[in-house]
Amino acid sequence: MNTWSIKVRTLPLATTAALALSCVVALAAPLKEGDTFPDLSKFGLEGTLPDTKGKVVIVDFFASWCEPCKESFPAMEELQRRYGDKGLVIVAVNVDKKKADMEEFLKEHPATFSIVRDASNKLVNAVKIPTMPSSFVLDKTGKVYSFHRGFKGSESKKKYVEEIEALLK
């Protein structure tokens, strides 16, 4: 038996549980402002990734079954039209297991921004997505500027506009 197992076995149960919980929380910590967003090309995403170097990027996670995602897509499309030629890139990451589900969603909610699929959830797990939709706004260096959990209509859209305009200056 190694020293670690002896020490853990002799700790009080509450201390051992607290130690284990703190390790789990540390492993599950989501990305926060200032963290570098992972390189999208490392996750085997299906689809074509756009060039994001030196751009303001929104990485938006969505699913076909997500009702707020259906509302967020027109807002993302409007942001792409308004700021795309000024340096904004939107990458929507679909998490559906079946490609057909994503394709059906896109028939009803067409988009001109980039769509990729993370059917294996490798990226979702790496960045700890808590809900759909979730999106990260990245600065021109690829660092997380902000995180949006869910979509709250005009309130969310207004926040995106403020952040994009601040980052494009």
C-alpha positions in Angstrom: 0.0 0.0 0.0 1.4 3.4 -0.9 1.7 6.4 1.5 -1.2 8.3 -0.2 -3.7 5.5 0.4 -2.7 5.1 4.0 -3.0 8.9 4.6 -6.4 9.1 2.9 -7.7 6.1 4.8 -6.7 7.7 8.1 -8.4 11.0 7.3 -11.9 11.6 8.8 -14.7 10.8 6.4 -15.8 14.4 6.1 -12.3 15.6 5.3 -11.9 12.9 2.6 -15.3 13.8 1.1 -14.4 17.5 1.0 -11.1 16.7 -0.6 -12.7 14.5 -3.3 -15.4 17.1 -4.0 -12.8 19.9 -4.4 -11.0 17.8 -6.9 -14.2 17.2 -8.9 -15.1 20.9 -8.8 -11.6 21.9 -9.9 -11.8 19.4 -12.9 -15.3 20.7 -13.8 -14.5 24.4 -13.7 -15.8 26.2 -16.8 -13.7 28.6 -18.8 -13.7 32.1 -17.4 -13.0 35.5 -18.7 -9.4 35.8 -19.7 -8.9 32.1 -20.4 -7.7 31.1 -23.8 -10.4 29.2 -25.7 -9.3 25.8 -27.0 -8.2 25.4 -30.6 -11.3 24.3 -32.4 -9.3 22.3 -34.9 -8.2 19.9 -32.2 -11.6 18.4 -31.5 -12.5 16.6 -34.8 -15.5 18.8 -35.4 -17.6 17.9 -38.5 -17.7 20.8 -41.0 -15.4 23.5 -42.1 -13.9 25.9 -39.6 -13.5 29.5 -40.6 -10.3 31.5 -40.2 -10.6 33.1 -36.8 -7.1 34.5 -36.4 -7.2 38.2 -35.3 -11.0 38.2 -35.3 -13.7 38.7 -32.7 -15.4 35.3 -32.4 -18.6 34.0 -31.0 -18.6 30.2 -30.4 -22.3 29.3 -30.0 -23.3 25.9 -28.8 -26.8 24.7 -30.0 -29.0 21.7 -30.4 -32.0 20.9 -32.5 -34.2 20.2 -29.5 -33.3 23.5 -27.8 -36.2 26.0 -27.9 -34.1 29.1 -27.0 -31.6 28.1 -29.7 -34.4 28.6 -32.3 -34.8 32.1 -31.0 -31.1 32.8 -30.8 -30.3 31.8 -34.4 -32.0 34.8 -36.1 -30.1 37.1 -33.6 -26.8 35.5 -34.5 -27.6 35.8 -38.2 -28.3 39.5 -37.7 -25.0 40.0 -35.8 -23.2 38.2 -38.6 -24.7 40.5 -41.3 -24.1 43.6 -39.2 -20.5 42.9 -38.1 -19.1 40.1 -40.3 -17.3 42.5 -42.7 -15.9 44.4 -39.7 -14.1 41.4 -38.2 -16.8 39.2 -36.4 -16.8 35.4 -37.0 -19.6 33.2 -35.6 -19.0 29.5 -35.2 -22.1 27.6 -34.2 -21.3 24.2 -32.7 -24.1 21.6 -32.9 -24.2 18.9 -30.3 -26.9 16.6 -31.9 -26.0 12.9 -32.1 -27.7 12.6 -35.4 -26.6 14.8 -38.3 -30.2 14.7 -39.7 -31.5 16.4 -36.6 -29.1 19.3 -37.1 -29.9 19.5 -40.8 -33.6 19.7 -40.1 -33.0 22.5 -37.6 -31.0 24.4 -40.2 -33.8 24.1 -42.8 -36.1 25.9 -40.4 -33.3 28.3 -39.1 -30.9 28.9 -41.9 -27.6 30.6 -41.2 -24.8 32.2 -43.2 -22.3 31.8 -40.4 -20.2 28.7 -39.9 -21.8 25.6 -38.6 -19.8 22.6 -37.2 -21.0 19.5 -35.3 -19.5 18.1 -32.1 -21.4 14.7 -32.1 -18.8 13.2 -29.8 -19.1 16.1 -27.3 -15.3 16.4 -27.0 -15.4 20.2 -27.2 -18.6 20.5 -25.1 -16.9 18.5 -22.4 -13.6 20.4 -22.7 -15.3 23.8 -22.1 -17.9 22.6 -19.7 -21.1 23.7 -21.4 -23.9 23.9 -18.7 -26.9 24.5 -20.9 -28.2 25.2 -24.5 -27.6 27.6 -25.9 -24.3 28.7 -24.4 -21.8 30.9 -26.1 -18.4 32.4 -25.7 -17.4 35.8 -27.0 -13.7 35.7 -27.8 -11.4 38.7 -28.3 -9.0 39.0 -31.2 -6.3 36.9 -29.4 -8.7 34.0 -28.7 -9.3 34.8 -25.0 -12.7 34.5 -23.4 -14.2 38.0 -23.1 -17.6 36.9 -21.9 -19.8 33.8 -21.5 -23.5 33.7 -22.2 -25.7 31.0 -20.6 -29.0 30.7 -22.4 -30.6 33.3 -24.6 -32.9 36.0 -23.2 -34.2 37.7 -26.4 -33.5 41.3 -26.8 -31.6 41.5 -23.5 -29.0 39.0 -24.8 -28.8 40.5 -28.2 -28.1 44.0 -26.7 -25.3 42.5 -24.6 -23.8 40.8 -27.7 -23.8 44.1 -29.6 -22.1 46.0 -26.7 -19.4 43.3 -26.4 -18.8 43.0 -30.2 -18.6 46.8 -30.6 -16.2 47.1 -27.7 -13.9 44.4 -29.1 -13.9 45.7 -32.7 -12.7 49.1 -31.6 
